[in-house]
Amino acid sequence: MPAGKVDRTPKTYSVMTMNIRTYTGIWLAAFAVVVILLVLFQSILLPFVAGMAVAYFLDPVADRLEAAGLSRTLSTSIITAAFIVVVALFLIFAVPLLQGQVVDFLGNLPDYFHAARGWAEPMIERWTDKMDPGKADRAEAVIEQFSQRAAQFVLGMLGNIWAGGMALVNFLALLFITPVVTFYLLRDWDSMVARMDSWLPRAHAETIREQTRILDSTLSAFVRGTGMVCIILAVFYAATLSIAGLQFGLAIGLAAGILSFVPYLGSLGGLIICVGLAFLQFDEGWRIAVIAGIFIIGQLAEGMILTPKLVGDRIRLHPVWVIFAVLAGGTLFGFVGMLIALPVAAMLGVVIRFGVGQYLESRIYLGDDETAKPDQASETRQP
């Protein structure tokens, strides 16, 4: 056979097909095992997922300290100690204030529902006056039931969030286990990467390394960039809403900023809640407009300045896919699933793009004419 030619015998194709099926079966089996383990141990994964995220976030800092002459252990110790100090300061100063605002907000929820009903009653009365007396009575009963059930639903939802995501055991695990996981993963990060690199199949090692570099670029863009965007927005919303005089503005602003990792969820949800509270709290229309303007400015800053500068287009995830990934992760694995949904979606995006690229260069797409290029093939299909 001439050099550079591919053996096209049926035996060769059958071997190639067998290898593809074998590799596909291995990867599917590994994926199934990972999913099963996540389902079985989802109740204890939170501190480990948080520790991995923090270690990944701080690994470049450890590399810089190590390049400056410090040992890896000393660099990791300094970074972990600084991280613990920052968390401790947050718990000492911010948590009591946030806890007071959350408790007051929950205590005032029934009053807010009654106030909203009183504000809406004139419109409801004008609507019911045009109805028959029997239908009007039924409409009032339905509205009464709806308002009661809405209050119960909100209180029950907040109670479920507390029981499922902020129970005492999970909080203590986050407080004590996460720093330990962060320290050991951060200290051994480079050695673990080198060991996994030594396990790669030699024939495909360079291709896997290239895709891994793309994965790392994508994940770093998400973890570090989106994290910074959320922190900046949380500080902006909390500060401006507090200065504007909105009750519970600190807690709602921080929550809106943190939830900004899901497109439009933080800004839109915060806008609806804060404008509703402003209607109940303020009589001046300009103050309500100020509250709405804060979220409009925050959304504009996020879309035009923060995300392009800090995240860029490296993550390459459509907003609809991001929302679906977060909801799917939360449905399958709860709060932990929401944390890992976007990194997993970003990695799947890299793998799918690589697979599509391989398909566009394969005989399945090109047919018998292997000399044709994907762009040439697409040009021939256009009128």
C-alpha positions in Angstrom: 0.0 0.0 0.0 1.4 3.5 -0.9 2.6 5.6 2.0 0.0 8.0 3.4 -2.9 6.0 2.1 -5.6 4.6 4.5 -6.4 0.9 4.4 -10.0 0.8 3.2 -10.5 -3.0 3.5 -13.7 -4.1 5.3 -11.5 -5.7 8.0 -9.9 -2.4 8.9 -13.3 -0.6 9.0 -14.7 -3.3 11.3 -11.8 -2.9 13.6 -12.2 0.9 13.6 -15.9 0.5 14.3 -15.2 -1.9 17.1 -12.7 0.5 18.7 -15.2 3.4 18.5 -17.9 1.3 20.1 -15.6 0.2 22.8 -14.5 3.7 23.6 -18.1 4.9 23.5 -19.2 2.1 25.8 -16.4 2.9 28.3 -17.2 6.6 28.4 -20.9 6.0 28.7 -20.3 3.6 31.6 -18.0 6.1 33.3 -20.6 8.8 32.9 -23.3 6.5 34.3 -21.2 5.7 37.3 -20.5 9.4 38.0 -24.3 10.2 37.8 -25.1 7.3 40.2 -22.5 8.5 42.7 -23.8 12.0 42.5 -27.3 10.8 43.2 -26.2 8.6 46.1 -24.0 11.2 47.8 -25.7 14.5 46.9 -26.5 15.2 50.5 -22.8 15.4 51.5 -21.3 16.9 48.3 -21.7 20.6 49.1 -18.5 21.1 51.1 -16.4 19.1 48.6 -17.8 21.0 45.6 -17.3 24.3 47.4 -13.7 23.3 48.3 -13.0 22.3 44.7 -14.4 25.5 43.4 -12.3 27.6 45.8 -9.1 25.6 45.1 -9.6 26.0 41.3 -10.3 29.7 41.8 -7.1 30.3 43.9 -4.7 28.0 42.0 -3.2 30.9 39.9 -2.5 32.7 43.2 -0.6 29.7 44.5 1.3 29.4 41.3 2.4 33.0 41.5 3.6 32.7 45.1 5.4 29.5 44.2 7.1 31.3 41.3 8.2 34.0 43.8 10.2 31.4 45.7 7.7 30.0 48.3 7.1 26.3 48.7 3.8 25.0 47.5 2.8 24.0 51.1 3.7 27.5 52.4 1.8 29.2 49.5 -1.2 27.0 50.1 -1.1 27.7 53.9 -1.0 31.5 53.3 -3.8 31.4 50.8 -6.0 29.2 52.9 -5.4 31.3 56.0 -6.3 34.4 54.1 -9.5 32.7 52.8 -10.5 31.7 56.3 -9.9 35.2 57.7 -12.1 36.7 54.9 -14.9 34.2 55.6 -14.7 34.7 59.3 -14.9 38.5 58.9 -18.0 38.0 56.7 -19.6 35.7 59.3 -18.8 38.2 62.1 -20.0 41.4 60.5 -22.3 40.6 57.7 -24.2 37.5 58.7 -25.9 39.0 61.9 -27.1 42.0 59.9 -28.4 39.8 57.0 -30.0 37.4 59.5 -31.9 40.3 61.1 -33.1 41.6 57.7 -34.2 38.1 56.6 -36.1 37.5 59.9 -37.8 40.9 59.6 -38.7 40.4 56.0 -40.3 37.0 56.8 -42.2 38.5 59.7 -43.5 41.4 57.5 -44.6 39.1 54.7 -48.3 38.9 55.8 -48.4 42.7 56.2 -47.0 43.1 52.7 -49.7 40.8 51.3 -52.4 42.7 53.1 -51.0 46.0 51.9 -50.8 44.7 48.3 -54.4 43.6 48.6 -55.5 47.0 49.9 -53.7 48.7 47.0 -55.3 46.4 44.5 -58.8 46.3 46.1 -60.1 49.5 44.3 -59.3 47.9 40.9 -60.8 44.6 42.0 -64.0 46.4 43.1 -64.4 48.2 39.8 -64.0 44.9 38.1 -66.4 43.0 40.3 -69.0 45.8 40.1 -69.5 45.0 36.4 -70.2 41.3 37.3 -73.3 39.5 38.5 -73.5 39.4 42.3 -73.0 35.6 42.4 -69.9 35.7 40.2 -68.5 38.7 42.2 -68.8 36.7 45.5 -67.1 33.7 43.9 -64.3 36.0 42.5 -63.7 37.6 46.0 -63.5 34.1 47.5 -61.0 33.0 44.8 -58.9 36.1 45.4 -58.9 35.5 49.2 -57.9 31.9 48.7 -55.2 32.9 46.3 -53.6 35.5 48.6 -53.6 33.1 51.5 -52.1 30.3 49.5 -49.5 32.7 48.0 -48.3 33.7 51.4 -48.2 30.0 52.5 -46.3 29.1 49.4 -43.7 31.8 49.8 -43.2 30.9 53.5 -43.1 27.2 52.7 -40.6 27.7 49.9 -38.3 29.7 52.1 -38.6 27.0 54.8 -37.7 24.3 52.3 -34.7 26.3 51.2 -33.6 26.6 54.8 -34.2 22.9 55.5 -32.6 21.7 52.3 -29.7 24.1 51.7 -28.9 25.8 55.0 -29.5 23.1 57.6 -27.2 23.1 60.6 -25.2 20.1 59.4 -24.6 21.5 56.0 -23.6 24.8 57.4 -21.1 23.3 59.8 -19.8 21.1 57.0 -19.2 24.2 54.9 -17.6 26.0 57.8 -15.1 23.3 58.8 -14.7 20.8 55.9 -14.5 23.2 53.0 -11.2 24.8 54.2 -9.6 21.4 54.7 -10.7 20.2 51.2 -9.4 23.5 49.8 -6.0 23.2 51.5 -5.3 19.7 50.3 -6.6 20.2 46.8 -4.7 23.5 46.4 -1.5 21.9 47.7 -1.7 18.8 45.4 -3.3 20.5 42.4 -0.2 20.4 40.1 0.8 16.9 41.1 -2.8 15.6 40.5 -2.8 17.2 37.0 0.6 15.7 36.2 -0.5 12.2 37.4 -3.7 12.3 35.3 -1.6 13.5 32.3 0.6 10.4 32.7 -2.6 8.2 32.4 -3.5 9.5 29.0 -3.3 7.2 26.0 -0.1 8.1 24.2 -1.6 8.1 20.7 -4.2 10.7 21.7 -2.4 12.5 24.5 -1.8 15.7 22.6 -5.4 16.0 21.3 -6.7 15.4 24.9 -4.2 18.0 26.3 -5.4 20.6 23.7 -9.1 20.0 24.6 -8.2 20.1 28.3 -6.5 23.5 27.7 -9.7 24.7 26.1 -11.8 23.3 29.0 -9.5 25.1 31.5 -9.9 28.4 29.6 -13.6 28.0 29.5 -14.0 27.1 33.1 -11.6 29.8 34.3 -13.6 32.3 32.3 -16.8 31.1 34.1 -15.5 30.5 37.6 -13.3 33.6 38.0 -15.0 36.0 35.6 -18.6 35.2 36.6 -17.6 35.1 40.3 -16.2 38.6 40.0 -19.3 39.9 38.2 -21.5 38.5 40.9 -19.4 40.0 43.7 -19.4 43.4 42.0 -23.1 43.4 41.3 -23.9 42.2 44.9 -21.9 45.1 46.4 -23.4 47.6 43.9 -27.0 46.4 44.5 -26.6 46.2 48.3 -25.0 49.6 48.7 -27.3 51.5 46.3 -30.5 50.0 47.6 -29.4 50.7 51.2 -28.5 54.3 50.3 -31.9 54.7 48.6 -33.5 53.8 51.9 -35.3 50.6 50.8 -36.1 48.2 53.6 -34.1 45.0 53.4 -32.1 46.5 50.5 -28.9 45.0 51.8 -30.1 41.4 51.9 -32.1 41.6 48.6 -29.2 43.4 46.9 -26.7 40.7 47.9 -29.0 37.9 46.8 -29.7 39.6 43.5 -26.0 40.0 42.8 -25.1 36.4 43.8 -28.0 35.0 41.6 -26.6 37.0 38.6 -24.7 33.9 37.5 -28.0 32.9 35.9 -28.8 35.4 33.1 -31.5 37.8 34.1 -32.5 35.9 37.2 -30.8 38.2 39.7 -31.6 41.5 38.1 -35.1 40.6 37.0 -36.0 38.9 40.3 -34.5 41.7 42.4 -36.2 44.3 40.2 -39.7 42.8 40.8 -39.2 42.3 44.5 -37.6 45.7 45.2 -40.1 47.7 43.0 -42.9 45.8 44.8 -41.5 46.8 48.2 -40.9 50.3 47.0 -44.6 50.6 46.1 -45.6 49.5 49.6 -42.9 51.6 51.3 -42.8 54.9 49.4 -45.4 57.4 48.4 -43.2 59.4 46.0 -43.0 58.1 42.5 -39.4 59.3 42.0 -38.2 57.1 44.8 -39.8 54.1 43.1 -38.2 55.1 39.8 -34.8 55.3 41.6 -35.1 51.7 42.8 -36.0 50.5 39.3 -33.2 52.6 37.8 -30.6 50.9 40.1 -31.4 47.5 38.5 -31.5 48.9 35.0 -28.1 50.4 35.5 -26.8 47.2 37.0 -28.1 45.2 34.1 -26.6 47.6 31.6 -23.3 47.5 33.4 -23.3 43.7 33.5 -24.1 43.3 29.8 -22.0 46.1 28.4 -19.0 46.3 30.7 -18.6 43.6 33.4 -19.3 40.4 31.4 -17.4 41.5 28.2 -14.3 42.5 30.3 -14.3 39.8 33.0 -15.8 36.8 31.2 -15.6 37.6 27.5 -17.0 35.1 24.9 -14.8 32.2 26.0 -17.6 30.3 27.8 -19.7 30.4 24.6 -23.0 29.4 26.3 -26.4 30.7 25.1 -28.5 32.3 27.8 -31.3 29.8 27.2 -28.9 26.9 27.6 -27.5 28.5 30.8 -31.0 28.8 32.3 -31.9 25.2 31.3 -28.6 23.9 32.8 -29.2 25.6 36.2 -32.8 24.4 36.4 -31.9 20.9 35.4 -29.0 20.7 37.9 -31.3 22.0 40.7 -34.0 19.5 39.8 -31.6 16.5 39.7 -29.2 17.3 42.5 -30.6 20.3 44.5 -28.4 23.2 45.5 -25.2 21.2 44.7 -26.6 20.6 41.2 -27.1 24.4 40.7 -23.5 25.0 41.7 -22.0 22.5 39.2 -24.6 23.0 36.4 -22.8 25.7 34.5 -19.3 24.3 34.7 -20.6 21.0 33.5 -22.6 22.7 30.7 -19.4 24.6 29.7 -17.4 21.4 29.5 -20.2 19.6 27.5 -20.1 22.6 25.1 -16.4 22.1 24.6 -16.8 18.4 24.0 -19.7 18.8 21.7 -17.9 21.5 19.6 -14.9 19.1 19.3 -17.2 16.3 18.3 -18.9 18.4 15.7 -15.5 19.5 14.3 -14.4 15.9 14.0 -17.7 15.0 12.3 -17.2 17.8 9.7 -13.8 16.4 8.8 -14.9 12.7 8.8 -16.0 10.5 5.8 -19.5 10.4 7.3 -19.9 14.1 6.4 -17.6 14.4 3.4 -18.6 11.1 1.8 -16.2 9.4 -0.5 -14.4 12.6 -1.5 -12.0 13.0 1.4 -10.3 15.9 -0.3 -13.3 18.2 0.1 -13.2 20.6 3.0 -16.2 21.4 5.2 -16.4 25.0 4.0 -16.2 23.8 0.4 -19.0 21.3 1.0 -21.2 23.9 2.6 -20.5 26.3 -0.4 -21.7 23.6 -2.9 -25.0 23.3 -1.1 -25.8 27.0 -1.3 -27.8 28.3 -4.4 
